[in-house]
Amino acid sequence: MANALYRRIEIGARLCRCRKNSYNEELCKQDALARILSTTQKHISNIENGYAEPDLKLAAKWCRVTGHYEEWLVIKNMYDLDVFSVPPIHFEFNQSFSSTIENLRKQLKEAVEALDEISKIWNARRPGKGADVDRMIVYSKEQFDLIPAIESFFFAGEREAHMNPEEVARIWTQEALAKGITMPRMDELSGNNLLVTT
């Protein structure tokens, strides 16, 4: 858990804050949120007071329906869910859609410049010697910067422009499926070298 910054003991307090400051005012009350989450007001209260830990699916939906996407990223960091689970950008930077557009444009430019440098380093390899991985890692940080920049773009896009990221994800998924670039389902793996049996 090298990247984890936040403490799991805080999850209830964070989710409580999401509810109380929900972007959907109807969900500021425990009973209303419980209905949306298909649970009970008592369970919501127990989570918020630290008597119960929510399962990750409930926590993800809680953050999504209250509009606090950054808190889901905090929870992902708490549980060290993937290699990209780094501390999220402060939510105040995700309020202005115009600012996130400009930031994403800047990050894209820097990422392309860094990618050119990575390409030079990779192509400068000599037989019997690898690439200068340390220099590649330094330049790769610019590629990593794209992740929070893209997240901020979509968070602000939904908050200010009502651009639904779930709709964008649906369109992306349709296109990815049509192009055959998604991970296969289990029933598609039979006879495929990706599935190793013992």
Phi, psi and omega in degrees: 000052184295329184270346186295127181245329187261152183266135181297333180298341182273357189300319180297315179296322180293317179292325176299316178299320178300315181296309184296333181247031183301140175290342173255102186302334180295340183261014180286342180262143183302318183293322179293317179295319180302318180298315180296324183271003180056048177219193182252158176299324180298318179295319177301313180299316180298320178294311183297330181267004175082012179274343179217147176257129181288151171287160187295327178296317178296316180298318180297314180293321178304311180295318182295312185289335178271354177083013182257070182298325181298326179293327175296322178294325175297315181296318176303321178291320179304317185267000180050054188287331177204172184297337180266008180282073177257164179303131182285162175294142179305136186301335180296334178281351184253024183262325183262115180297319179301316180294321181290328176297312180296320179295317179297319178301314179297314181295322178297317179299313180295324179294320179294317178298317180293324178296323176299318179293318178299318179298317178299315180298315182296317182285346179272004179301148177247153178305133179083353179233140179278180177283162176284086186297324180300318177291323178296320179297318179301313179289331180293339177304326179294327176291320180296325178302336180295328184299303178294330179295319178291318177301313180300319178303313181286323179296311179292325178299321178286317184293318187261324184252000181057037177272112187281112180294334178293326177291320177298316179298322179297315180296316179300315182298316178302314181293319180295320177295318180296327180274352179071033183253003179276158175300138182288154171287165180300321181291344178271350183275345182300132181080001182262144180293347180290336182261114181256126178252152180250000000 
